[in-house]
Amino acid sequence: MRQRFQSAGAPQGFDRARIAASKEYEVDANWKLVWENNRECYHCTPRHPQYVKSNFDIYEEEHASEAVRRQIAAAIARTRSKWDVPDDAAAHPKGGLATFPDPDRGLWYTCNRTALAEGFVTESLDGKRVAPLMGDYDDANVGVLRMRSLPNFWLHASCDHAVVTRMLPAGARRTTMKSYWVVHEDAREGEDYELDRLLPFWNLTNEQDWEICKWQQRGVDSVGYEPGPLSQRKEYNVDAFIRWYLKQVRSGGAAQRP
């Protein structure tokens, strides 16, 4: 798995990249609420109008309509021949979020590629490239490389840029988030890319998420709060994260690390 994780990211050229911009966010919520938010797309349709236009995260294949399944299949067909991954296990040829974590197997990191909706070659507001191609790519139609590692890291990498996010607990009800926008090492601001086109997609998505997390924290803190059941259709990864966290606590925090 570790070799697959590294190999799947190799075409992106992270060793030949530079940070174009970074932004720090202070979120008024516990870090576990922030991570839970990342692991479900129940909230995406009402809260992320930009994101849902480009990605298929809200459509779990077994619950999607036949029309949506055809759209996903067509997007994968357009893209899959360009995916430079060691085998099918590193890809995610379905809608919905890829399953992660897996507390029963002890995996604390994962990667996959997902197709983008028709008209999008990158995660930008209009779907058009916002920077030169990264790494070894000679075609923009490569979908999105996604990586995650517990307890505090995730990444979305399109053909032309990547957005890396790191999470740091700053108190029981506060979390510091820092995101980095990464481009090809030779790309130059004002010539090859403009920040007002590079940043908005993920900056908007981040701020929308942090607002949700703030209100979730207030709800949890309310005297009227009572835990409810998780959606088996939409919150399977939240359930897995909670089980992973409890397993770490019960074992004294002895997570497997390299």
C-alpha positions in Angstrom: 0.0 0.0 0.0 2.8 2.4 0.9 4.5 1.8 -2.5 1.2 2.3 -4.3 0.6 5.6 -2.4 4.0 6.9 -3.5 3.6 5.6 -7.1 0.2 7.1 -7.6 1.5 10.5 -6.8 4.7 10.3 -8.9 3.2 11.6 -12.2 2.1 14.8 -10.3 5.7 15.9 -9.9 5.6 17.0 -6.3 9.4 16.9 -6.3 9.3 19.5 -9.1 6.7 21.8 -7.6 6.6 25.1 -5.8 4.1 26.7 -3.4 2.2 29.4 -5.2 0.2 30.5 -2.2 -0.8 29.5 1.3 -3.6 30.5 3.7 -4.2 29.8 7.3 -7.7 29.5 8.8 -8.9 29.5 12.4 -11.9 27.2 12.8 -14.1 27.5 15.9 -14.6 23.7 16.1 -12.8 20.7 17.5 -10.5 19.0 15.1 -12.6 15.8 15.1 -15.6 17.7 13.8 -13.4 19.1 11.0 -12.2 15.6 10.0 -15.8 14.2 10.1 -16.9 17.0 7.8 -14.1 16.0 5.4 -15.3 12.4 5.4 -18.9 12.9 4.2 -20.6 14.7 1.4 -24.0 14.8 2.9 -23.6 18.5 3.2 -22.2 19.1 -0.3 -25.3 19.8 -2.3 -26.7 22.6 -0.2 -23.3 24.0 0.9 -20.8 23.5 -2.0 -22.4 24.7 -5.2 -19.1 25.1 -6.9 -17.7 21.7 -5.8 -20.7 19.6 -6.8 -20.5 20.9 -10.4 -17.1 19.4 -10.9 -17.1 16.2 -8.8 -19.3 13.1 -8.3 -18.9 12.9 -4.5 -22.6 13.2 -3.8 -23.5 10.2 -6.0 -22.9 6.8 -4.4 -23.2 4.5 -7.4 -25.7 2.1 -5.9 -28.1 5.0 -5.1 -27.5 7.1 -8.2 -30.0 7.3 -11.1 -29.3 5.5 -14.3 -28.6 8.9 -15.9 -26.0 9.8 -13.3 -24.4 6.4 -13.6 -24.0 7.0 -17.3 -22.4 10.4 -16.7 -19.9 8.8 -14.3 -19.1 6.0 -16.7 -18.6 8.5 -19.5 -16.3 10.7 -17.4 -14.2 7.7 -16.4 -14.0 6.5 -20.0 -12.7 10.0 -21.0 -10.2 10.0 -18.3 -9.0 6.5 -17.3 -6.6 6.0 -20.2 -4.7 9.0 -18.9 -4.5 7.7 -15.3 -0.9 6.8 -14.6 -1.5 4.5 -11.6 0.0 1.0 -10.9 -3.3 -0.8 -10.9 -7.0 -0.4 -10.5 -6.9 -0.4 -6.7 -5.4 3.1 -6.7 -8.4 4.4 -8.7 -12.0 5.0 -7.7 -14.3 4.3 -10.6 -17.5 5.1 -8.7 -19.3 8.1 -7.4 -19.4 8.9 -3.7 -16.4 9.2 -1.5 -13.7 6.5 -1.4 -13.8 4.4 1.7 -11.4 5.7 4.3 -10.3 5.0 7.0 -10.3 1.3 7.6 -9.8 0.9 11.3 -10.1 -2.9 11.1 -7.0 -3.1 8.8 -5.1 -0.4 10.6 -4.6 1.7 7.5 -4.0 5.4 8.3 -3.3 6.6 4.7 -4.8 6.1 1.3 -4.9 7.5 -2.3 -7.2 7.3 -5.3 -8.0 9.1 -8.5 -11.5 10.3 -9.4 -12.9 11.5 -12.7 -14.2 15.1 -13.1 -17.6 16.0 -14.6 -17.8 16.9 -18.2 -16.4 20.3 -19.0 -13.9 20.2 -16.1 -10.3 19.3 -16.5 -9.3 20.8 -13.1 -10.8 22.0 -9.8 -11.4 25.6 -10.8 -14.6 27.6 -10.9 -15.0 27.2 -14.7 -13.3 23.9 -15.0 -10.5 25.3 -17.2 -6.8 25.1 -16.4 -5.4 27.8 -14.1 -1.7 26.9 -14.4 0.7 24.9 -16.6 0.5 21.1 -16.4 2.4 19.6 -13.5 4.9 16.7 -13.4 4.8 14.2 -16.2 1.3 15.1 -17.5 1.1 15.8 -21.2 -2.7 15.8 -21.2 -5.1 17.7 -18.8 -7.7 15.0 -18.7 -6.2 13.0 -15.7 -9.0 13.6 -13.1 -8.1 14.3 -9.5 -5.5 12.6 -7.4 -6.6 12.5 -3.7 -4.5 11.6 -0.7 -5.3 11.5 3.0 -3.4 10.5 6.1 -4.7 10.4 9.6 -5.0 12.4 11.7 -4.4 15.7 10.0 -3.7 15.7 6.2 -5.5 15.6 2.9 -4.7 16.7 -0.7 -6.5 17.2 -4.0 -4.3 17.4 -7.1 -5.6 18.3 -10.5 -3.6 18.3 -13.7 -2.3 21.8 -13.2 -2.2 22.4 -9.4 -2.6 20.7 -6.1 -4.1 21.9 -2.8 -2.6 20.5 0.4 -4.4 20.9 3.7 -2.9 20.3 7.2 -4.9 20.4 10.4 -3.6 21.3 13.9 -5.7 21.2 17.0 -5.5 24.6 18.8 -7.8 23.8 21.7 -10.9 21.8 22.6 -13.0 24.0 20.4 -10.5 25.5 17.9 -8.6 24.1 15.0 -5.9 25.8 12.9 -6.0 24.8 9.2 -3.4 25.6 6.7 -3.8 25.1 2.9 -1.0 25.3 0.3 -1.6 25.8 -3.4 1.2 24.0 -5.4 2.1 24.4 -9.0 4.9 23.4 -11.4 8.3 24.7 -10.2 8.7 26.8 -13.4 5.3 28.4 -13.3 5.4 32.1 -12.5 2.7 34.3 -11.0 1.4 36.9 -13.5 2.8 34.9 -16.5 1.6 31.3 -16.1 -1.1 31.7 -13.5 -3.1 34.3 -11.6 -4.0 33.9 -8.0 -7.5 35.2 -8.5 -8.1 32.1 -10.7 -6.0 29.6 -8.8 -7.3 30.2 -5.3 -11.1 30.6 -5.4 -12.3 27.1 -5.9 -10.7 25.6 -2.8 -10.7 28.8 -0.7 -14.5 29.0 -1.1 -14.9 25.3 -0.4 -12.7 25.6 2.7 -14.6 28.6 4.1 -17.9 26.9 3.5 -16.7 23.9 5.4 -15.3 25.9 8.3 -18.6 27.7 8.7 -20.5 24.4 8.9 -18.0 23.1 11.5 -18.5 26.2 13.6 -22.2 25.6 13.8 -21.7 21.9 14.4 -19.6 22.7 17.4 -22.2 25.1 18.8 -24.8 22.3 18.3 -22.7 19.8 20.1 -22.1 22.3 23.0 -25.9 22.9 23.3 -27.6 21.6 26.5 -30.2 20.1 24.1 -27.7 18.1 22.1 -28.2 14.3 21.8 -26.2 12.1 19.5 -28.1 10.7 16.6 -27.6 7.8 14.2 -25.2 8.1 11.3 -26.5 7.7 7.7 -25.3 4.3 6.4 -25.6 5.8 2.9 -23.7 9.0 3.4 -21.7 8.8 6.6 -20.0 5.4 6.3 -16.6 7.2 6.5 -17.6 9.2 9.6 -18.5 5.9 11.3 -15.1 4.5 10.3 -13.2 7.6 11.6 -15.0 7.4 14.9 -14.1 3.7 15.3 -10.5 4.5 14.3 -10.3 7.3 16.9 -11.7 5.2 19.7 -9.3 2.4 18.8 -6.4 4.8 19.1 -7.6 6.2 22.4 -8.2 2.7 23.9 -4.7 1.5 22.7 -3.0 4.6 24.2 -2.7 6.4 20.9 -0.2 3.9 19.5 -1.0 4.5 15.8 1.0 2.7 13.2 3.5 5.1 11.7 6.6 4.7 9.4 
